[in-house]
Amino acid sequence: MFYLIYNILSLFLLFPVCAYHLYRSVSRGRRPAFGERFGLIPAQALLKANGRPVIWLHAVSVGEAIASRPLLKALRARYPGHALVVSTTTETGRTIAEGFPERDLCIYFPFDFLPAVRRTLDIIRPELVIIMETEIWPNFTREACRRGIPVLLANGRISDRSFGRYLRLSWFFRHPLRLFSALCMQTATDRDRIVAIGAPAERTLVAGNLKYDIPFRRIPAKERAELRERYAIPRDLTALCAGSTHPGEEEYVLEAYRALLAEGLPLFLILVPRHPERADAVAALLERNNLPYRRRTALRDSAGYRFHPGEVLLVDTIGELMGLYALSDLVFVGGSLVPTGGHNLLEPASVGVVSIFGPHMTNFREIAALTLDCDAGVQIESPAGLAAACRSLITDRNRQQAMGENGLRMMQENGGATERHLQVIAGYL
């Protein structure tokens, strides 16, 4: 009865969902890709021709795609005879996933509309489906189950902010959750929460956080210098990278930047909005603050150009954040001064760079706590503390370097989630 009602509702909701998706795509200058989202996969002939069994991994957006990378690498090494299909929901996630050499095909995840789901599963015909983090779609999960395709949840988490909402809707989520073959959660808290929502306790386990298994290494001085040369940043400037910033945060970053420049510090700012389509709005903000800047896309055609103290590199591209973290002296991790939930502190830690972050870290609660315990980052209570935190690290190079080393040690000591996930996956292949 549940699925009958769900599918009747999905018919009524299909038009508004499509209209919203079309608006969202057009407003961001991206193609809607309705064909793929309704199961019209152009690579159908290619997939059938290669004759290999398929492992399908779904990662909603950028964060999930990046988190899936260690698992994808391990799957490619462990199962070289399988084809790896990666799906995403967002356009930015698709852009990131297409850059992964491990995958054989990258597609958009279908709308949870029964004909679209059935058509996509008919074409892909996966031996196993792996869903990253917390994507629960009733029709997709049920159709996979009816075809005997195991569906695993990997790197699962239930944030503080979303737990209450999931719990109130447990009458809805318990139906598809019961169909998962296994649910690999990041922490014991995440396990308890998803069981409370309706997941079968006997199939739910703690496997750790795949994000700890991202590659980490100390960046050699020569490589750092080469990266700075690529971005026209002089070696003698202290580079502050504000990564994955959200609306409202850039104002705080620029206020702190101007205060530090007024003290005579040889500082340079790299500003990376979480969504590059916001670059025009951020550029207007820089102009209002009388801060000279150059966009990353314009920099590519500016041979011989060199930045100066007090200028800004505005990054309006996707996929360069890790390289920018690697060349920086310190990093502010966005999404943390506004109630967005924060972003991944492990990324700067993985290249030995100390991070500064705000109070709103609900989506990365465990990682934030570990970062502080390991003395690999600084948490500020409000935007007013950003300039002081930057000043303290800029003027104490020994502390800055020691905290960067602490971050590398943290990465080394907290890995292993990939292998625990592989042990579960092996039972279904």
C-alpha positions as CSV (number, residue, x, y, z in Angstrom):
1,M,0.0,0.0,0.0
2,F,2.8,2.4,0.9
3,Y,4.4,2.1,-2.6
4,L,1.0,2.4,-4.4
5,I,0.4,5.7,-2.6
6,Y,3.9,6.9,-3.1
7,N,3.7,6.3,-6.9
8,I,0.4,8.0,-7.2
9,L,1.9,11.0,-5.4
10,S,5.0,10.9,-7.6
11,L,2.7,11.4,-10.7
12,F,1.3,14.6,-9.3
13,L,4.7,15.8,-8.1
14,L,6.5,15.0,-11.4
15,F,5.7,18.3,-13.1
16,P,6.7,20.6,-10.2
17,V,9.9,18.6,-9.7
18,C,10.8,18.9,-13.4
19,A,9.9,22.6,-13.4
20,Y,12.1,23.2,-10.3
21,H,15.0,21.2,-11.8
22,L,14.7,23.1,-15.1
23,Y,14.7,26.4,-13.3
24,R,17.7,25.4,-11.2
25,S,19.7,24.2,-14.1
26,V,19.0,27.2,-16.4
27,S,19.6,29.7,-13.6
28,R,23.0,28.1,-13.0
29,G,23.9,27.9,-16.7
30,R,23.8,24.1,-16.9
31,R,22.0,21.6,-19.1
32,P,19.0,20.0,-17.5
33,A,19.9,16.5,-18.8
34,F,16.3,15.3,-18.5
35,G,17.1,12.3,-20.8
36,E,19.5,10.7,-18.3
37,R,17.3,11.5,-15.4
38,F,14.4,9.7,-17.1
39,G,16.6,6.7,-17.8
40,L,17.8,7.4,-21.4
41,I,21.5,6.6,-20.9
42,P,23.4,7.3,-24.1
43,A,26.2,4.8,-23.2
44,Q,23.8,1.9,-23.3
45,A,25.5,0.2,-26.2
46,L,28.9,0.7,-24.7
47,L,27.9,-0.9,-21.4
48,K,26.3,-3.9,-23.0
49,A,29.3,-4.4,-25.4
50,N,31.9,-4.6,-22.7
51,G,30.2,-7.5,-21.0
52,R,31.6,-6.8,-17.6
53,P,29.6,-6.9,-14.3
54,V,28.8,-3.5,-13.0
55,I,29.3,-1.9,-9.6
56,W,27.1,1.3,-9.4
57,L,28.1,3.9,-6.9
58,H,25.9,7.0,-6.3
59,A,27.3,10.2,-4.8
60,V,24.8,13.1,-4.6
61,S,27.0,16.1,-5.0
62,V,30.6,17.4,-4.6
63,G,31.2,16.3,-1.0
64,E,29.9,12.8,-1.5
65,A,31.8,12.4,-4.7
66,I,35.1,13.4,-3.0
67,A,34.4,11.2,-0.1
68,S,33.8,8.2,-2.4
69,R,37.2,8.5,-4.1
70,P,39.1,6.2,-1.7
71,L,36.4,3.6,-2.1
72,L,36.4,3.9,-5.9
73,K,40.2,3.5,-6.0
74,A,40.0,0.4,-3.8
75,L,37.1,-1.1,-5.9
76,R,39.1,-0.6,-9.0
77,A,42.1,-2.3,-7.5
78,R,40.1,-5.2,-5.9
79,Y,37.7,-5.8,-8.8
80,P,39.5,-5.0,-12.0
81,G,37.1,-7.1,-14.0
82,H,34.1,-4.9,-13.0
83,A,32.9,-1.7,-14.7
84,L,32.4,1.1,-12.2
85,V,29.5,3.4,-12.9
86,V,29.2,6.6,-10.9
87,S,26.0,8.6,-10.7
88,T,25.4,12.1,-9.2
89,T,22.4,14.3,-8.6
90,T,24.0,17.7,-9.0
91,E,25.8,19.2,-11.9
92,T,28.8,20.2,-9.8
93,G,29.0,16.6,-8.5
94,R,29.0,15.3,-12.1
95,T,31.9,17.6,-13.0
96,I,34.0,16.3,-10.1
97,A,33.1,12.6,-10.8
98,E,33.9,12.9,-14.5
99,G,37.5,13.7,-13.4
100,F,37.9,10.3,-11.6
101,P,40.0,8.0,-13.8
102,E,38.7,4.9,-11.8
103,R,35.1,5.2,-13.2
104,D,34.0,3.8,-16.5
105,L,30.9,5.8,-16.9
106,C,29.4,8.9,-15.2
107,I,25.6,9.5,-15.3
108,Y,22.9,11.4,-13.6
109,F,20.9,9.5,-11.0
110,P,17.3,9.0,-12.3
111,F,14.3,10.7,-10.8
112,D,12.5,8.3,-8.4
113,F,9.8,8.0,-10.9
114,L,9.0,4.3,-11.5
115,P,9.5,4.2,-15.3
116,A,12.7,6.1,-15.1
117,V,14.1,3.9,-12.3
118,R,13.2,0.7,-14.2
119,R,14.7,1.9,-17.5
120,T,17.9,2.9,-15.8
121,L,18.3,-0.4,-14.0
122,D,17.5,-2.3,-17.2
123,I,20.3,-0.5,-19.0
124,I,23.0,-0.5,-16.2
125,R,22.1,-3.9,-14.8
126,P,24.4,-3.6,-11.8
127,E,25.6,-6.5,-9.7
128,L,25.8,-4.2,-6.7
129,V,24.6,-0.6,-5.9
130,I,26.5,1.5,-3.3
131,I,24.7,4.7,-2.1
132,M,27.0,7.3,-0.4
133,E,25.9,8.8,2.9
134,T,22.1,9.2,3.2
135,E,20.2,8.9,0.0
136,I,17.0,7.0,0.5
137,W,14.7,6.7,-2.6
138,P,11.8,4.2,-2.2
139,N,11.2,3.2,-5.8
140,F,14.9,2.8,-6.6
141,T,15.6,0.7,-3.6
142,R,12.5,-1.4,-4.1
143,E,13.2,-2.0,-7.8
144,A,16.8,-3.0,-7.1
145,C,15.6,-5.4,-4.4
146,R,13.0,-7.0,-6.7
147,R,15.7,-7.7,-9.2
148,G,18.0,-9.3,-6.6
149,I,20.5,-6.4,-6.7
150,P,22.0,-5.7,-3.2
151,V,21.9,-2.1,-2.2
152,L,24.5,-0.9,0.4
153,L,24.7,2.4,2.2
154,A,28.3,3.6,2.5
155,N,29.7,6.2,4.8
156,G,26.3,6.8,6.2
157,R,25.5,9.7,8.5
158,I,22.6,11.4,10.1
159,S,23.4,15.0,11.1
160,D,22.1,16.8,14.2
161,R,20.1,19.1,12.0
162,S,18.4,16.3,9.9
163,F,17.8,13.7,12.6
164,G,14.6,15.3,14.0
165,R,13.2,15.6,10.5
166,Y,14.0,12.0,9.6
167,L,12.5,10.8,12.9
168,R,9.3,12.6,12.3
169,L,9.1,11.0,8.8
170,S,10.2,7.6,10.0
171,W,6.8,6.2,8.8
172,F,8.1,7.0,5.3
173,F,11.8,6.1,5.5
174,R,11.4,2.8,7.3
175,H,10.0,1.1,4.2
176,P,13.0,1.7,1.9
177,L,15.5,1.4,4.8
178,R,14.3,-2.2,5.4
179,L,15.3,-3.1,1.9
180,F,19.0,-2.2,2.2
181,S,21.3,-5.2,2.3
182,A,23.7,-3.5,4.7
183,L,24.1,0.0,6.1
184,C,27.7,1.1,6.9
185,M,27.5,4.1,9.2
186,Q,30.3,6.5,10.2
187,T,29.9,6.5,13.9
188,A,27.9,4.7,16.7
189,T,25.7,7.8,17.0
190,D,24.9,7.6,13.3
191,R,24.1,3.9,13.7
192,D,21.7,4.5,16.6
193,R,20.0,7.3,14.7
194,I,19.3,5.4,11.5
195,V,18.1,2.4,13.5
196,A,15.7,4.7,15.3
197,I,14.4,5.9,12.0
198,G,13.7,2.3,10.8
199,A,16.9,0.6,9.6
200,P,17.2,-3.1,10.5
201,A,19.7,-3.2,13.5
202,E,21.1,-6.6,12.4
203,R,22.2,-5.1,9.1
204,T,23.5,-1.8,10.4
205,L,27.2,-1.5,11.5
206,V,29.8,1.1,12.2
207,A,32.5,1.2,9.4
208,G,34.1,4.6,10.0
209,N,34.4,7.6,7.8
210,L,35.8,7.2,4.3
211,K,36.9,10.8,4.3
212,Y,39.8,9.9,6.6
213,D,41.1,7.7,3.8
214,I,41.8,10.5,1.4
215,P,45.4,10.6,0.3
216,F,47.6,12.7,2.6
217,R,51.2,13.9,2.3
218,R,53.6,16.6,3.2
219,I,53.9,19.0,0.2
220,P,57.6,19.5,-0.7
221,A,58.8,23.1,-0.9
222,K,59.6,22.7,-4.6
223,E,56.1,21.5,-5.4
224,R,54.5,24.3,-3.4
225,A,56.6,26.8,-5.3
226,E,55.5,25.3,-8.6
227,L,51.9,25.5,-7.5
228,R,52.3,29.2,-6.6
229,E,53.9,29.9,-9.9
230,R,50.9,28.3,-11.7
231,Y,48.5,30.7,-9.9
232,A,50.8,33.7,-10.2
233,I,51.2,34.0,-6.4
234,P,54.7,35.2,-5.2
235,R,56.5,32.9,-2.8
236,D,57.0,35.5,-0.1
237,L,53.3,36.2,0.4
238,T,51.4,34.5,3.2
239,A,48.5,32.8,1.4
240,L,45.1,32.5,3.1
241,C,42.6,30.3,1.3
242,A,39.0,30.7,2.2
243,G,37.5,27.5,0.8
244,S,33.8,26.5,0.1
245,T,32.4,29.8,1.3
246,H,28.6,30.5,1.4
247,P,26.5,33.7,1.1
248,G,27.2,35.9,4.1
249,E,30.6,34.4,4.8
250,E,32.6,36.4,2.2
251,E,31.8,39.6,4.0
252,Y,33.3,38.3,7.2
253,V,36.4,37.0,5.4
254,L,37.0,40.3,3.6
255,E,36.5,42.3,6.8
256,A,39.2,40.2,8.5
257,Y,41.4,40.4,5.4
258,R,41.3,44.2,5.3
259,A,42.0,44.4,9.1
260,L,45.1,42.2,8.7
261,L,46.3,44.2,5.7
262,A,45.9,47.4,7.7
263,E,48.5,46.0,10.1
264,G,51.0,45.7,7.3
265,L,51.0,41.9,7.0
266,P,52.1,40.6,3.6
267,L,48.9,38.7,3.0
268,F,47.2,37.3,-0.1
269,L,43.6,36.0,-0.2
270,I,42.3,33.1,-2.3
271,L,38.5,33.1,-2.3
272,V,36.7,29.9,-3.4
273,P,32.9,30.1,-3.3
274,R,31.3,26.7,-2.7
275,H,29.2,27.3,-5.8
276,P,31.2,28.8,-8.7
277,E,28.0,30.3,-10.2
278,R,28.1,32.8,-7.4
279,A,31.3,34.3,-8.7
280,D,29.6,37.4,-10.1
281,A,28.0,38.2,-6.8
282,V,31.3,37.7,-5.0
283,A,33.1,39.9,-7.6
284,A,30.6,42.7,-7.0
285,L,31.3,42.4,-3.2
286,L,35.1,42.7,-3.9
287,E,34.5,45.8,-5.9
288,R,32.3,47.3,-3.2
289,N,35.2,46.7,-0.8
290,N,37.7,48.3,-3.2
291,L,39.8,45.1,-3.3
292,P,41.7,44.4,-6.5
293,Y,41.0,40.9,-7.8
294,R,41.4,38.6,-10.7
295,R,39.2,35.6,-11.6
296,R,40.8,32.2,-12.0
297,T,39.4,31.9,-15.5
298,A,40.9,35.2,-16.5
299,L,44.3,34.3,-15.0
300,R,44.8,31.5,-17.5
301,D,45.1,34.1,-20.2
302,S,47.4,36.5,-18.3
303,A,50.9,35.3,-19.0
304,G,53.5,37.0,-16.9
305,Y,51.0,38.5,-14.4
306,R,51.9,38.4,-10.7
307,F,49.7,39.1,-7.8
308,H,50.6,41.6,-5.1
309,P,49.8,41.8,-1.3
310,G,46.2,42.9,-0.7
311,E,44.9,41.4,-3.9
312,V,42.4,38.5,-4.3
313,L,42.3,35.4,-6.5
314,L,38.6,34.7,-7.0
315,V,38.2,31.1,-8.0
316,D,35.3,30.6,-10.4
317,T,36.1,27.0,-11.4
318,I,35.5,23.5,-10.0
319,G,38.0,20.9,-9.0
320,E,41.0,23.0,-7.9
321,L,40.4,23.4,-4.2
322,M,42.9,20.7,-3.1
323,G,45.7,22.3,-5.1
324,L,44.9,25.7,-3.6
325,Y,45.0,24.3,-0.1
326,A,48.4,22.7,-0.9
327,L,50.0,26.0,-1.8
328,S,48.4,27.9,1.1
329,D,49.8,28.8,4.5
330,L,46.5,28.6,6.3
331,V,42.9,27.8,5.4
332,F,39.5,29.1,6.5
333,V,36.9,26.3,5.9
334,G,33.6,27.8,4.8
335,G,30.1,26.9,5.7
336,S,31.0,27.3,9.3
337,L,30.4,31.0,10.0
338,V,26.8,30.6,8.7
339,P,24.4,27.8,9.7
340,T,25.2,25.6,6.8
341,G,26.9,22.7,8.7
342,G,30.5,23.2,7.7
343,H,32.8,21.5,5.2
344,N,35.5,18.9,5.3
345,L,38.5,19.9,7.6
346,L,40.4,16.8,6.5
347,E,41.1,18.3,3.1
348,P,43.6,21.0,4.4
349,A,44.8,18.5,7.0
350,S,45.7,16.0,4.3
351,V,48.3,18.5,2.8
352,G,49.6,19.6,6.2
353,V,47.9,23.0,6.4
354,V,46.2,24.3,9.5
355,S,42.5,25.1,9.3
356,I,40.3,27.8,10.9
357,F,36.6,27.2,11.2
358,G,33.5,28.6,12.8
359,P,30.9,27.3,15.2
360,H,28.5,25.7,12.7
361,M,30.0,22.3,12.1
362,T,27.0,20.0,12.6
363,N,27.7,18.1,9.4
364,F,31.2,17.4,10.4
365,R,30.8,17.2,14.2
366,E,33.1,14.2,14.7
367,I,35.8,15.5,12.4
368,A,35.7,19.0,14.0
369,A,36.1,17.4,17.5
370,L,39.0,15.2,16.4
371,T,40.7,18.2,14.6
372,L,40.6,20.1,17.9
373,D,41.7,17.2,20.0
374,C,44.7,16.7,17.7
375,D,45.5,20.4,17.7
376,A,45.3,20.5,13.9
377,G,42.9,23.5,13.6
378,V,41.4,26.5,15.4
379,Q,37.7,27.0,16.0
380,I,36.4,30.5,16.4
381,E,33.1,31.3,18.2
382,S,32.0,34.1,15.9
383,P,33.1,36.1,12.8
384,A,34.8,38.6,15.0
385,G,37.4,36.0,15.9
386,L,38.6,35.3,12.4
387,A,41.2,38.1,12.1
388,A,42.6,37.3,15.5
389,A,42.9,33.6,14.7
390,C,44.7,34.4,11.4
391,R,47.0,36.9,13.1
392,S,48.0,34.4,15.7
393,L,49.0,31.8,13.2
394,I,50.6,34.2,10.7
395,T,52.9,35.6,13.3
396,D,53.9,32.3,14.8
397,R,55.3,30.2,12.0
398,N,56.5,27.4,14.4
399,R,52.9,26.9,15.8
400,Q,51.5,27.0,12.3
401,Q,53.9,24.3,11.0
402,A,53.4,22.2,14.1
403,M,49.6,22.2,13.7
404,G,50.0,21.2,10.0
405,E,52.1,18.3,11.1
406,N,49.4,17.4,13.7
407,G,46.9,17.3,10.8
408,L,49.0,14.8,8.9
409,R,49.4,12.6,12.0
410,M,45.6,12.7,12.5
411,M,45.1,11.5,9.0
412,Q,47.5,8.6,9.5
413,E,46.0,7.4,12.8
414,N,42.4,7.5,11.8
415,G,42.2,5.7,8.5
416,G,40.9,2.2,7.7
417,A,37.3,2.8,6.8
418,T,37.8,1.8,3.2
419,E,39.0,-1.7,4.2
420,R,36.0,-2.1,6.5
421,H,33.6,-1.1,3.7
422,L,35.4,-3.6,1.3
423,Q,34.9,-6.4,3.8
424,V,31.1,-5.8,3.7
425,I,31.1,-5.3,-0.1
426,A,33.0,-8.6,-0.6
427,G,30.0,-10.5,0.8
428,Y,27.8,-9.3,-2.1
429,L,30.1,-9.8,-5.1
